[in-house]
Amino acid sequence: MGDAIITISREFGTGGKPIGEMLAKALGIPFYDKEIFQMAAEKYDFSIEHIDKSDEMIMKSFLNNLKHSAYLNFDTAYYAGFDSAVYYDTPVSDKVFDMQAKIIKEVAAHGSCVIVGRCADYILRNNPDLVRIFICGAFEDRMKYAVEYYKVPEKRVASTIKKTDKHRAYYYKRFTDLKWGDIHNHDLVINTSFTGVDGAVEIIKTLLDTKSTQARLG
């Protein structure tokens, strides 16, 4: 396999994170999910607590449908890693996205890796090694998976899945102006209700082998 930057977007409860982890391990390449948060916080001297709060505020903005509720009014002292006055005037959620985007580009520049979520497919859209995966599944299967894997209470699992998916769609639209889950924005769509997690990993590996072969043949 040649260099491949694999981004995974996923509906909640489809096994997207385990698929990414297993794929990265099988290929011997780095895996990134929440690690992007920590790397951004460490590099830009931005409290991880405020990164988490920013993400929560984006969710609240979506749930409340309030145009300005995603903006946090923290004192600029929190932004020790940024000197520009213009940057201080940027909504915190936008600052966090910008920081994460820079980290995502940096890790991709180092070679093959797997990145889950965070609009990485859009951020790296001009990278020639990009392979964009979207994971979906039947709602009933996703509920079962969410209860077993994420320990979501059964009485709340349906609403949790719906809210999480809507949040991801909102987040993606907000920062990319594209429709989340659009098949035209991905190279491969996998339904884990048919493949399972292990099968999904094998399918992606087959795609990567095919892509590598085609590259060698020119």
N, C-alpha and C positions, 0 to 999 in steps of 0.2 A: 504494500500500500504506500502510495506517495503521501505527501502532506495533505491533511484534511482537517478543516475546521468544522466540526459538526455542531450545529445548534439544534436544540430540541425545544419546541413549544408543545404544550400539552393541555388537554382538558383535565380538570381535577379528577383524580381517582382512576387514571389510566396507566399508572406506573411509569410516568415519564422520568422521574428522578432515578428510580432503580435501573431503568433501562440505560440511562446515561452513565450511571456508575459502573454497571456491568460491562458496557461497551468500552468505556475508558480503560477498565482493568484488563479486558481481553486484548485490547490494542496496545496496552502499555503506554498510554498517553494521559496527560493531566485531565482532571475533571473539575469543573467549576459550577457552583450553584450559589449558595449563600456566601461562599468564599469571596465573591466579588465585593460584597458588602464590606467585609473585614479589610480587604486589600485597599479599598477606596478610603476607608476610615484611617488606616495606618499611613497611607501615602500623603493624604491631604489634611491630616490632623483634624479630622472631623469626627465628632463623637458618634460611635455606633448607635448610641441611644437615640440620637437625633435622626440618624438615617432610618431607623425603624419607625420613629414617630412620623417622619415624612411619608413613608409608605402607608402608614395607617391613615394619615390625613388624606392621601389620594383616595383610599377606600371610602372614607367618610364623605368625601366630595362626591363620589359616585353614588353612594347610598342616599345622600340627602339631595342630590341633584342641584347643588348650589354652586354657582359659577366660580366663586372665589374661596370656597372653604378648603381647597387643597393648599392654600398658601399659609405658611407658618410665619409668625412675626417674631422670631428669635432675635436676640441682640446680636449684632455683627461680631461680637467677641467670639462667638462660637466658630466663626469662619476664619480661624487663625491661618489656615493654609492658603487663603486667597487675599491678595493685596488690592485688587481692583475695586474701586468704589462702585463701578457699574455692576460688578459681580454681586456686591452686597445687595443691590436692588432687585436681583433676580429671585423669583419664588424658590423657596427651599427645595420643593419637589423637583424643580428644574435643575437646581444645583446638583442634587443627588444623581439625577439621571445623567447629567454631563460628566460627573466624576466616574460613575460606573461605565459609561461609554468609553472613556479614556482607558480605564483598566481593561475592559474587554478587548479593545484594539491592541493594547500592549501584550496581553497573554496570547492573542492570536498571532502577533508578529513573531513570537518565539517558536511557532510551529504547531503541529497537530495537537488538538485538544477537543474536549466535549464541553459545551456550555449550555446550561439549562436556563430558559427564560430570559428575562431582562431585555427583551427586544433585540437580542444579539443577532438574530437573523437580519434585522434591518440595519443595525449598526455596522455590520460587516458585509453589507450587500455588495460592495465593490471588491471584496477579497476573492481572487480567482480560485482559492482552495475551499470556498464555502460549500457546505452541504447542509441543506435546510430540511429538518424533519418535523412533522406534526403528528402527535399521538392523540387518537380519539378512541371512543368506545361506547357501547350501549349504556344507557343511563342506569339500568338495573345492575349491570356488572360493576359500574363505577361506584355505586352505593355500597355494594358488598366489599369492594376493595378498600374504600375509604374507611369503613368500619374496622376491617381486619388490619390494614397497614397503618392508617393514621389514628386509629382508635376514636374516630368520630362517633358520638352517641347516635344510636339508630334513630331516635326521635328527631334528631337535627340533621341527619346526613343529607337528605334531599335538599333542604334549604341551604346547607353549607356548600354543596356542589354548585347549585345555581348561582349563589352569591359570588363564589370564588371565580367561576367562569365569567360572570358579568364584569367582575373587577378586572380580570385579565384582559378582557375585550376592551374595556374602557381605558386601561393603562396603555395597551398597544395602540389604540386609536389616538390617544392623546399625544403620544410621542412620535408616532410614525405617520399619522393620517391615513393609515391603511386598515383594512378589515382583518381582525384577528381570525386565524383559521382559514383564510381564503386559500384554496388549493393552488391557485396560480402563484402564490408567494412562497411555495415550498417545493422541494424536489421529490419528496416522498411523504405520503400520508399513510399511517399504519393504524389499523383498528385492532386494539389489543383484545377485544372480545373474541376475535378470530385467532389471533396469533399468540396471545399470552405475552408475558414479559420476555421470556427466553426466546420465543419465536421472533419477537420484534428485534431483539439484538442480532439474531442471525440474519434477518432480512437486511438490516442496515449494513452489516459486514459484507453481505453479498453485493449490495449497491456500491460500497466503497471499492471492492475488488473489481467490479465492472467498470467503474469510473477510472480506476488506475490502469486497467488494461486498455481502455479506449485512449487514455492519454499517451500510453507508450506507442500505440499504433498510429497516433497522430490523426 
